[in-house]
Amino acid sequence: MAAGLRLGPLLRYVDWETGEHATVWIEADRPCTAEVRCLGAPPGEGAVPGEGDTAASGAPGTEGSPDDSRAGSPKGAGGSSRTFQIEGHHYALIPVSGLTPASSTAYEVLLDGRRVWPPAEWPYPPSVIRTPAIPAEGVRVSFGSCRWAAPPAREHDPIGPDALDTLAARMAAEPEGERPDVLVLLGDQVYADATSRETQRWLATRRDLSEPPGAEVADYEEYTRLYEESWLDPVVRWLLSTVPSCMIFDDHDVIDDWNTSASWVAEMRAKPWWRERILSGLMSYWVHQHLGNLSPAELAGDPVYAAVRATPDGTDALRSFAAGADADPATVRWSYRRDFGRTRLLMIDTRAARVLDERHRAMLDDEEMGWLREQALEAPGSYDHLLLGTSLPWLLPPAIHDVESWNAALCRGERGERWARVGEDLRRRADLEHWAAFPSSFDELASLVREVGSGPLAPSTVCVLSGDVHHAYVAEPHWPDPEPSARVLQLTCSPVHNAIHASMRVGFRFGWSRMGRRFGHAMARHGRAGRPVIRWDKTGGPWFGNQLMTLTLNGRSADLRLDQAVTDRTGTRLLTVDERNLTDGP
């Protein structure tokens, strides 16, 4: 039987140094050789190459910005890879070479020589690999976090339209319109602990949901169901096939409050179902998200990737890696760097790299923080914009920051053992685990940002991109004199598709208020918590809804736009609720 395409393709990495390389991720339904074949310039709007076609027809330049009249890469560009096997599933990360800078190139996917993508009668424009000019003139980055899979179109969506679906539908309807150069997805790509009713019905065919972990996922096979539910959404599937993506996990990719404290970890490890859950979570993240974050050169030097591909079944090798990552997180780095011309993105792992000893709590262990400093400070003057991708916001509403630092002081025993027990219970109930809950790490990041943003070679902006908190806002920090010369901003955007309780909306608004600040200061004094080394103010928001932020970075200029997915009498669309230039001052 011929191999079929089970999931994907996802366009993951596009090279911004030479404009010649990319990677495409797929899952097949059996072992095979997976191939990406480039077709040159994309066909006309809405057209799909015919079965067996090896060249595209129609006018070039139908994909991209309004002035995009690029020719495609030469026919013959592409690449192939043999699938590797994990838990009975078959994957490939296909290296694509021979691309031309400043081109928009339609491609197709073949398995054992038979074309499987795009499907017959596919209603969306061709999937393309869009490469930058070298040197690149600018980059457009869309980002957000927290996406429950959207229900099928025929079903009512109780939490409103999915912002990623809405973006994809707009792009498909306007193939010559604006599109991001990269999607930055800042955590909670899947919800292992909050499954849909359809998934729960499927889980019930496998096991008794009255037994732990109940309606949450239990093993690798169940994780694959979550990715299928999310990524087989047709218009999102097309979007991910044609816009490169950078991803990082947050807690719900594994479980709510993942690694919130040492006592939490000890309790979870005592549960009989936990080991399979954490190993499956790390394995599925490595396969579905982490591999695609890496460049072809990084993949070539990755010992785990080599081990998995060197055997007919890589399950044991990957499982061993996941067990080591869980036992000693310092041995694994999930963080990574991507450069987009003169914009540098550092995606930071704020979940697995934590130090949870109450007397020495840190968001990042010493090696991870050292890596972050090294990447941020390398070749000063070589980039105009630094993006720090961290799923958890660095700058929270001040009252919430003070409550988290108060809680951290209680948990480390500043007010005695009784208060420490109260603090731990509250930490878990209220999710008090952001950067503020790791005060030394908060101050260390503030110090690094100030160092990066100061001096004659400083970038124009340093932007901390975050999600998690199910609303959006812009905050700006201030240091004691001298201030950094770079514009420093916290840009928080969440959710892409989720909900927030009314009480939380009130709490976040209160957190920014003058009364909220006074309340927070009182809590911090009670806990004998020190004051942060910086102060900060909200300069935009809070905004509530399903939304995406987009940064347009060109030269030393930076523009920000916030779009919300709304449904009215005209249908579902993205509504721009805020636009601002970030380099013109507050």
Sequence and secondary structure as in RCSB ss.txt:
>XXXX:A:sequence
MAAGLRLGPLLRYVDWETGEHATVWIEADRPCTAEVRCLGAPPGEGAVPGEGDTAASGAPGTEGSPDDSRAGSPK
GAGGSSRTFQIEGHHYALIPVSGLTPASSTAYEVLLDGRRVWPPAEWPYPPSVIRTPAIPAEGVRVSFGSCRWAA
PPAREHDPIGPDALDTLAARMAAEPEGERPDVLVLLGDQVYADATSRETQRWLATRRDLSEPPGAEVADYEEYTR
LYEESWLDPVVRWLLSTVPSCMIFDDHDVIDDWNTSASWVAEMRAKPWWRERILSGLMSYWVHQHLGNLSPAELA
GDPVYAAVRATPDGTDALRSFAAGADADPATVRWSYRRDFGRTRLLMIDTRAARVLDERHRAMLDDEEMGWLREQ
ALEAPGSYDHLLLGTSLPWLLPPAIHDVESWNAALCRGERGERWARVGEDLRRRADLEHWAAFPSSFDELASLVR
EVGSGPLAPSTVCVLSGDVHHAYVAEPHWPDPEPSARVLQLTCSPVHNAIHASMRVGFRFGWSRMGRRFGHAMAR
HGRAGRPVIRWDKTGGPWFGNQLMTLTLNGRSADLRLDQAVTDRTGTRLLTVDERNLTDGP
>XXXX:A:secstr
    EEEEEEEEEE SSSS  EEEEEEESSS EEEEEE SS  STT    TT  S  S S  SSSTT       T
T EEEEE EEETTEEEEEEEEB   TT EEEEEEEETTEEEES TT  S   EEE   SS  EEEEEEE  B   
  TTS  TT   HHHHHHHHHHH TTS   SEEEE S SS TTS  HHHHHHHHTTS TTSTTTTS  SHHHHHH
HHHHHHTSHHHHHHHHHS EEE   GGGT TTTT  HHHHHHHHTSTTHHHHHHHHHHHHIIIIIHHHS HHHHH
T HHHHHHHTSS  HHHHHHHHHHHHH GGG    EEEEETTEEEEEE  STT B  GGG BSS HHHHHHHHHH
HHSSTTS SEEEEEESS SS  HHHHHHHHHHHHHHTTTT HHHHHHHHHHHHHHT  SGGGSHHHHHHHHHHHH
HHT STT  SEEEEEE  SSSEEEEEEE SSS  SSEEEEEE   SB    HHHHHHHHHHHSHHHHHHHHHHHH
HHT    S EEEEEEEEE SSEEEEEEEETTEEEEEEEEEEEETTEEEEEEEEEEETTS  
